[in-house]
């Protein structure tokens, strides 16, 4: 059995001699990694490094029109992967509208394998009925993401606008222009719902790594 040995000379100030533990070299699993000891009796702990790239699915929830956008960030450069909008008619049954959103999010996750999902928070305005529909769409997207084991983060509209435009009260046209500029898109984005979804995805990838992990 390994024991204690004294190495070196006593410390000049305290007069205390350093004791070293003669332990055998071994590997220590840390966050699905094995780190070999560098020195006898020393356990080296290194956490996993921050990911060098991240792919995020952004959702702008709504039952009549639900926007989506996927962006990929690597080395400080953000590019668009896919974007669009699911729409449904006013006479379509509510459960079928929500099923369309659920299935759409599920397919996108299966095809693009994002690292996270970001949604714009529901804004409760003067029309409570619209707020209810938006909340239902948000729930369908959340359940689809949870079914795939993905973490979801929600951002207030003002925070998304502040991140993308530098102004928390920017209008939809300003957001669309800045999204196109940030992503270096050749043409305008088809709908404001798609541009809002891309904006919330950009907001998430623009967060510092620690903030993304905390969320």
C-alpha positions as CSV (number, residue, x, y, z in Angstrom):
1,X,0.0,0.0,0.0
2,X,1.4,3.4,-0.9
3,X,2.5,5.6,2.0
4,X,3.7,9.2,2.8
5,X,7.2,10.3,1.9
6,X,8.9,13.7,2.5
7,X,10.4,15.4,-0.5
8,X,12.6,18.5,-0.8
9,X,13.7,20.9,1.9
10,X,11.6,22.6,4.5
11,X,9.8,25.8,3.4
12,X,12.0,28.8,4.3
13,X,9.1,30.8,5.9
14,X,7.0,28.1,7.6
15,X,9.7,25.4,8.2
16,X,7.2,22.8,7.0
17,X,8.4,20.0,4.9
18,X,6.2,19.0,1.9
19,X,4.6,15.6,2.1
20,X,3.9,13.7,-1.1
21,X,1.6,10.8,-1.5
22,X,3.1,8.0,-3.5
23,X,0.1,7.0,-5.6
24,X,0.2,4.8,-8.7
25,X,-0.6,6.4,-12.0
26,X,-4.2,6.0,-13.1
27,X,-6.8,7.4,-15.4
28,X,-9.7,9.5,-14.1
29,X,-12.9,9.8,-16.1
30,X,-14.1,13.4,-16.3
31,X,-17.2,14.3,-18.3
32,X,-16.9,11.2,-20.6
33,X,-13.1,11.7,-20.9
34,X,-10.1,10.0,-19.4
35,X,-7.3,12.3,-18.1
36,X,-4.0,10.7,-17.2
37,X,-2.3,11.9,-14.0
38,X,0.7,14.1,-14.8
39,X,2.4,13.8,-11.4
40,X,2.4,11.2,-8.7
41,X,-0.3,11.7,-6.2
42,X,-2.0,14.5,-8.4
43,X,-5.4,14.1,-9.9
44,X,-5.8,16.3,-13.0
45,X,-9.3,17.5,-13.6
46,X,-10.1,19.1,-16.9
47,X,-13.7,19.8,-17.9
48,X,-14.9,19.5,-21.5
49,X,-13.9,22.5,-23.7
50,X,-16.6,24.8,-25.1
51,X,-17.9,23.6,-28.4
52,X,-16.1,25.2,-31.3
53,X,-19.4,25.5,-33.3
54,X,-23.1,25.5,-32.5
55,X,-26.2,25.0,-34.5
56,X,-29.5,26.4,-33.3
57,X,-33.1,26.1,-34.4
58,X,-35.1,29.3,-33.8
59,X,-38.8,29.3,-33.6
60,X,-41.2,32.3,-33.9
61,X,-44.4,30.6,-32.5
62,X,-47.9,31.2,-33.9
63,X,-50.7,28.9,-35.1
64,X,-51.7,30.8,-38.2
65,X,-48.0,31.3,-39.2
66,X,-45.1,29.7,-37.3
67,X,-41.6,30.8,-38.5
68,X,-38.5,28.7,-38.2
69,X,-34.8,29.3,-38.9
70,X,-31.6,27.3,-38.4
71,X,-28.2,29.0,-38.1
72,X,-24.7,27.6,-37.6
73,X,-22.0,29.6,-35.8
74,X,-18.4,28.7,-36.1
75,X,-15.3,30.8,-35.3
76,X,-17.5,33.9,-34.9
77,X,-19.2,33.5,-38.3
78,X,-22.9,32.9,-38.5
79,X,-24.6,31.4,-41.5
80,X,-28.1,30.3,-42.4
81,X,-28.9,26.6,-42.9
82,X,-32.6,26.7,-43.5
83,X,-35.6,28.9,-42.8
84,X,-39.3,29.1,-43.7
85,X,-42.8,29.3,-42.2
86,X,-45.6,26.8,-41.5
87,X,-49.1,28.3,-42.3
88,X,-52.6,27.0,-41.7
89,X,-56.1,28.3,-42.6
90,X,-58.4,29.9,-40.1
91,X,-60.9,27.1,-40.5
92,X,-58.4,24.4,-39.9
93,X,-59.0,22.5,-36.7
94,X,-56.8,23.7,-33.8
95,X,-55.4,20.2,-33.1
96,X,-54.3,19.8,-36.7
97,X,-52.6,23.2,-36.7
98,X,-50.6,22.2,-33.6
99,X,-49.8,18.8,-35.1
100,X,-48.4,20.6,-38.2
101,X,-46.0,22.6,-35.9
102,X,-45.0,19.5,-33.9
103,X,-44.3,17.4,-37.0
104,X,-42.5,20.3,-38.6
105,X,-40.1,20.8,-35.7
106,X,-39.6,17.1,-35.4
107,X,-38.6,16.8,-39.0
108,X,-36.2,19.8,-38.8
109,X,-34.5,18.3,-35.8
110,X,-34.2,14.9,-37.5
111,X,-32.7,16.4,-40.7
112,X,-30.4,19.1,-39.2
113,X,-29.5,17.8,-35.7
114,X,-29.4,21.2,-34.0
115,X,-27.6,21.6,-30.6
116,X,-30.4,23.6,-29.1
117,X,-33.8,25.3,-29.7
118,X,-34.5,28.9,-29.1
119,X,-38.0,30.5,-29.1
120,X,-39.3,34.0,-28.9
121,X,-41.3,34.5,-25.7
122,X,-45.0,35.0,-26.0
123,X,-46.0,38.7,-25.9
124,X,-49.3,39.2,-24.1
125,X,-50.8,42.2,-25.7
126,X,-54.3,43.6,-25.8
127,X,-55.7,40.5,-27.6
128,X,-55.8,37.6,-25.1
129,X,-57.1,35.3,-27.9
130,X,-54.0,35.8,-30.0
131,X,-51.8,35.3,-26.9
132,X,-53.6,32.0,-26.3
133,X,-52.9,30.8,-29.8
134,X,-49.3,31.8,-29.6
135,X,-48.9,29.9,-26.3
136,X,-50.4,26.8,-27.9
137,X,-47.9,26.9,-30.8
138,X,-45.1,27.5,-28.3
139,X,-46.2,24.4,-26.4
140,X,-46.2,22.2,-29.5
141,X,-42.6,23.3,-30.4
142,X,-41.4,22.8,-26.8
143,X,-42.8,19.3,-26.7
144,X,-41.3,18.4,-30.1
145,X,-37.9,19.6,-28.9
146,X,-38.2,17.8,-25.5
147,X,-39.1,14.6,-27.3
148,X,-35.8,14.8,-29.2
149,X,-33.9,15.5,-25.9
150,X,-33.0,19.1,-26.9
151,X,-32.8,22.0,-24.4
152,X,-35.0,25.0,-25.1
153,X,-34.3,28.7,-24.3
154,X,-36.8,31.5,-24.6
155,X,-35.9,35.2,-25.3
156,X,-38.0,38.3,-24.9
157,X,-38.7,40.1,-28.2
158,X,-36.9,43.2,-26.9
159,X,-33.8,41.2,-26.1
160,X,-33.8,39.6,-29.5
161,X,-34.1,43.0,-31.2
162,X,-31.4,44.5,-28.9
163,X,-29.0,41.7,-29.9
164,X,-29.7,41.8,-33.6
165,X,-30.3,45.5,-34.2
166,X,-28.8,47.2,-31.2
167,X,-32.2,48.7,-30.4
168,X,-34.8,46.9,-28.3
169,X,-37.8,48.6,-30.1
170,X,-36.8,47.9,-33.7
171,X,-39.6,47.2,-36.1
172,X,-39.9,44.0,-38.2
173,X,-38.4,45.6,-41.3
174,X,-35.3,46.6,-39.3
175,X,-35.0,43.2,-37.9
176,X,-35.3,41.6,-41.3
177,X,-32.6,43.9,-42.8
178,X,-30.2,43.2,-40.0
179,X,-30.8,39.4,-40.2
180,X,-30.1,39.5,-43.9
181,X,-26.9,41.5,-43.3
182,X,-25.6,39.3,-40.5
183,X,-26.2,36.1,-42.4
184,X,-25.0,37.6,-45.7
185,X,-28.1,36.4,-47.6
186,X,-28.4,37.2,-51.3
187,X,-32.1,38.0,-51.2
188,X,-34.8,39.1,-48.8
189,X,-36.3,36.7,-46.4
190,X,-39.8,35.5,-47.6
191,X,-41.8,36.3,-44.4
192,X,-41.3,38.3,-41.2
193,X,-42.0,35.1,-39.3
194,X,-39.0,33.4,-40.8
195,X,-36.8,36.5,-40.2
196,X,-37.9,36.6,-36.6
197,X,-37.1,33.0,-36.1
198,X,-33.6,33.5,-37.6
199,X,-33.2,36.5,-35.3
200,X,-33.9,34.5,-32.1
201,X,-31.5,31.8,-33.3
202,X,-28.9,34.5,-33.9
203,X,-29.6,35.9,-30.4
204,X,-28.9,32.4,-28.9
205,X,-25.6,31.8,-30.8
206,X,-24.5,35.3,-29.9
207,X,-24.7,34.6,-26.2
208,X,-21.4,33.9,-24.3
209,X,-20.8,30.1,-23.9
210,X,-21.3,30.2,-20.1
211,X,-24.7,32.0,-20.6
212,X,-25.8,29.4,-23.1
213,X,-24.9,26.6,-20.8
214,X,-26.7,28.3,-17.9
215,X,-29.8,28.7,-20.0
